[in-house]
Amino acid sequence: MSFLPEDLFEDGDPFLSEELPDEEEPVESDQSDSDDSDYDPAAEIWSADEDEEEPEQTRASGPAIQIQQTAILRENLGTGLPEKIKAVLIVMDGFGINLPIFLDGLSWGDPDCTLDAKIRYERSALLNSKELPGILYRWWKPPRRDRSKKGRPKGAKAVMQDFAFNCSQEVMGQELENLADIFKAPAGADVTEAELTGTSIPKMIARTQELAPNLWRVLMQLARSPTQRERAPKKDPAKVSIILVVIAMFEYTRSHHRGRLQKLFAIYFKFKGLSAKGFDTLHAIGLTMSNKWTGDAVGRISDATMKELKLLMDKFPWLMSYDNVLLPFKVFSQRVDKKTIKGNGTAGTVYIKRSAVPLSPAANRLLQEFRAEGLRKPLTAFEIFEISEISEARRQSHTISIVLRSLLDSPEFDFETYTHCEHSLLQPPLPVNELPCGFEHIVLQYLLGTVNIPEASYEDNSRLIIEWLRQLKLGGKKLQKKIGLERVMAWVGDQLTVDRLRNLFRFRAEDDNSFERLDWLVVPPGFLHISMAFANSIHKQHLGTSKGRGLSAAFDQLKRKGLQSSKTEGPFFHDLNETLHIVADAQIRELWMEVSGAKSLEELREKSPEYLRAIAEKIVSGHASSAALVRLRSKPRRDELKEQSVMFLRDVLPYIMFRAAIKHGDVGLIEDLIPQLLFRFIGGKNSKYSIEMLELLQGLHRDWPPEIKDFIRNNCWVINNTGRRTGHMPVDEAQEMNIKDIKVTHRSQGPNIDWKYLKKLHPAIHVIRSVSAHMETEFKTRVRGWKHTVPKKEDDIQTLQQWYRASSTHQFKPGRKFTSKSDKDRPTDIVTDGFIGLQMNGTLANWVAGRTIERRTQQDWASDDSGSD
């Protein structure tokens, strides 16, 4: 339907306007898609006769000829049009008809008129003429003379508005029905992850524009006022999906089966904190499903997710982790026997790696044989020293690369514009054993139902083992017997979880069968908590005071007030990790200028790659190694500040390497750093993590068969849930992120939240997380990224560089001592102490003694190994 602007008559005759639509098809040949039609007494006769009398070619060329004839008549009309029209009306009076009767007969109102060829020809001329839109527009809004103070003639405004409304209602109503399938969700599969995340807003918009062009055009026009369209002609409301959402609400009011977007919104809003009252309001206006439907849908998602997990577990290798979680249960109406409390429970996660090589059925028996041999031959200090020496040779190139990258990544050097930027000497070293990445190596995560069992005691962990197996449908005597005889499962956790499971394994040495003795269980440690212990050890060793040149003084220079004391909660580790990298970069860049003699890093752009590589090697060997530290201490007049800087770089470079190895999935480099971690934890008197490193070395070199060792190394240390090269993270970090989703991101609130509900809910978080990411991508609301960058990193590095330069920290000055008298400013060389004390301080002996509890192997119990109740 076309409408002419209000100023139609201001600039000349509308009949000569080229902007009026040119109808090429006669109205008589229009075919409606609807089965219902208006009353036409001669419809059948008209259709048949016209087809016989007027061939298709004639009808196709008819409108053009009629339009041309009308133009000729208008050109020859001359003046005196009112007299001619008046004469025609007088003639009509003579025939006893008036204009309404004339137009009714002309417009299929009489069977005989319908069949008359002359009348039919003139009717086609009118309906295909350029004048018709102007006629209809003036009927709706008759013009008035310029400067006239009289009211506008009423015309046929009321009649035409009713007519336009009825036409629009029929056309747009039919278009809404055409869209029904687009907004329907498949029955029984409406809340699957594939269905929810497969809803594409751009595709729905394109399909809606195709099937409902008139409805879309009208809503688009209504979405903006004429002033807005003129001011911002390129602004498209469809970009924010306003029109689609409006149409979705229309569809939902017509049928509750057409609620695809409503279901998507309901699940998204449910876990973005929308209350039950909010759901009731949004459901009342047709934007979401009801709160009850959403609750039931979450239960269906959870059940479907657990079924999907079970199918994947039967097909692909898997591992799991669990950790303690504290959840507040808020009471909305306080009572004596009902108050707000914090519940202590445990959350678990299963990880599916589809590209992992499955373990053979013989792995269970081999594991027990290797463990029995390992009990008789534990690692000795000499063997650990040998392992460390071999790994040190492989780590050397990575240490040099860290020093080199500190220069190349600096803004002053501007590596991308460096002439030799592609030289092989400046490229990162080959990884020791890097895990593959890509879509096929993405690890799938499935949360289990959180349970009200804390992992505080050995009994709690024993109950958790049974609970997790029950949720995974691995309970019952037959399955337990199969697990004890044929399966090997890896359960990863933090230090507390791993220690509890390992000691349970020892305490059950005399139980009746392999399942009860946990012979099937392997417990690798989580490398996030090892990283935290590593960073805290460096923090404790090199903190010092504000008067020295340790970390405390550097924190003051950077105004990092929250890092003066070690913490286990909050963002402490995140902030400390960033700051250690900043401090290391500042010291290394100062050494580049000190060793090379350059006045700025920019001068080094003129040097060859061979020269830069040689300087990097010189920095490592002379300013960041144990050998350099020994040489400084052997001088007759020692420089305490220089010794401290050398010790700090010697200690922090392995930490930076460790974090980079985790991020890139270089499990070989992680393994090479385990002896270094062992020496640090022993020297720092961290007995718990010393035991973890000893157990890890014992497993890699004694207790684990080759295929289990490869499985643990390649699948249980780090996972990749993005497919990117730098997307690897420790398993226990993934568990902590899942706990964050439980406690914060997708938390549930309300008076009816209890442990039973959480157990039902949390398996659905796997799908909820995907839905949230999908919605924020589709509606362009992901304004925050998932990647955190270090704020003002370069400014902080330059601040520390100036501070170190002013104190000549990296220059050797014989006899220089700390101005502070505090022993805290003189860090202890705990790595060397740990190296020396591996055998001397009893750590190794105590560990060996703890492993010598006699354990019978699976072979000893083969005759009565019938499973467990």
Secondary structure, 3 states (H helix, E strand, C coil): CCCCCCCCCCCCCHHHCCCCCCCCCCHHHCCCCCCCCCCCCCHHHHHHHHHHHCCHHHHHHHHHHHHHHHHHHHHCCCCCHHHHHHHHHHHHHHHCCCHHHHHHHHHHHCHHHHHCHHHHHHHHHHHCCCHHHHHHHHHHCCCCCCCCCCCCCCCCHHHHHHHHHHHHHHHHHHHHHHCCCCCCCCCCCCCCHHHHHCCCHHHHHHHHHHHCHHHHHHHHHHCCCHHHHHHCCCCCHHHHCHHHHHHHHHHHHHCCCCCHHHHHHHHHHHCCCCCHHHHHHHHHCCCCCCHHHHHHHHHHHHHHHHHHHHHHHHHCCEEEEEEEEEEEECCCCCECCECCEEEEEEEEEEEEECCCCCCCCCHHHHHHHHHHHHHHCCCCHHHHHHHHHHHHHHHHHHHHHHHHHHHHCCCCCCHHHCCCCCCHHHCCCCCCCECCCCHHHCEEEEECCCECCCCCCHHHHHHHHHHHHHHCCCCCHHHHHHHHHHCCEEEEECHHHHHHHHHHHHHCCCCCCCCCCCCCEECCECHHHHHHHHHHHHHHHHCCCCCCCCHHHHHHHHCCHHHCCCCCCCCHHHHHHHHHHHHHHHHHHHHHHHHHCCCCHHHHHHCCHHHHHHHHHHHHHHHCCHHHHHHHHCCCCCCHHHHHHHHHHHHHHHHHHHHHHHHHCEHHHHHHHHHHHHHHHHHCCCHHHHHHHHHHHHHHHHHCCHHHHHHHHHHCCEEECCCCCCCEEEHHHHHHHHHHHHHHHCCCCCCCCCHHHHHHHHHHHHHHHHHHHHHHHHCCCCCCCCCCCCCCHHHHHHHHHHHHHHCCCCCCCCCCCCCCCCHHHCCCCHHHHHHHHHHHCCHHHHHHHHHCCCCCCHHHHHHHCCCCC
